[in-house]
């Protein structure tokens, strides 16, 4: 909810805005408008990962250790830290026998082994759509394929996926990297991808790969996740009408960074990535009449609402929500956590 609301005759008053916009409300009345993208914000995998940490804190008590950032969002990490989560880079930083949660981006098999050696209670919050890519990597490696993994070097998800079959996987970091690809047998090669890439750039990379390797196989289903695709699609719909597109998200969030790139490629005059409303430079809005607004898949809605309030204070009071998909997918919590929650509930009942 944000400060301000709609007058029946038009204009902004001191009530609340709940994100729902009627056709009358969407009509420009100040000459300054916001095109609010939907879907935006949390995807099912992020929601599951954040809930995993919250429920673990309730069940086991603080501190709970989390390897890497649970999701790539500064606000989420700070909020969970305040509740008792301790974020570490590696298992070696976790006291022996303690509980550790693996982030939504996934980890290589060696990380599980490190946890076992240190007697850590490991809870795997890997997004199920990332786990699917891990399964594909193992299957194609078992069949002795060369696997071309399209993704960004150094990204945690790429490190985790590559760790499933290091002898079979080589990274292809965008279309320009295609020329560096070498394979053992051009008849036995498949591509997989990081789940948070630009859809268009990935398709361009695949097209270039197929020119070099005509028999290149594709994954059984899209590796780029539904949420990444949906958020990029709605940004494409609004970008050409926007003087500025604001993307709420952190700089280490691959899907958030991609949204700015997609907006610019689709015709937005300018695009910026911000974690918080106070980071918006008024100079970006000078002369603008239409601002596009969206958020990455690891961004809580409250941060978007704060940006809407910030824009309203600067005259952007006409908000039109543009919807291109209805997301209803949810993922259940990790099995090891659900098992302990069930046991705790049974014990409480006596």
Secondary structure, DSSP 8 states (H G I E B T S, - for coil): -EEEEE-TTSSEEEEEE-S---HHHHS-SSS-EEEEEES-S--HHHHHHHHHHHHHHHHH-S-EEEES-SSS-HHHHHHHHHHTEEEESSGGGS-TT-EEEE-TT---HHHHHHHHHTT-EEEE---HHHHHHHHHHHHHHHTT-EEEEES-TT-HHHHHHHTTSTTTEEEE-SGGGGGG---S-TTSEEEEE-TTS-HHHHHHHHHHHHHH-TT-B--SS--S-HHHHHHHHHHHHHHTT-SEEEEE--TT-HHHHHHHHHHHHTT-S-EEEESSGGG--HHHHTT-SEEEEEE-TT--HHHHHHHHHHHHTTT--EEEEEE-----------HHHHHHHHHHHHHHH-
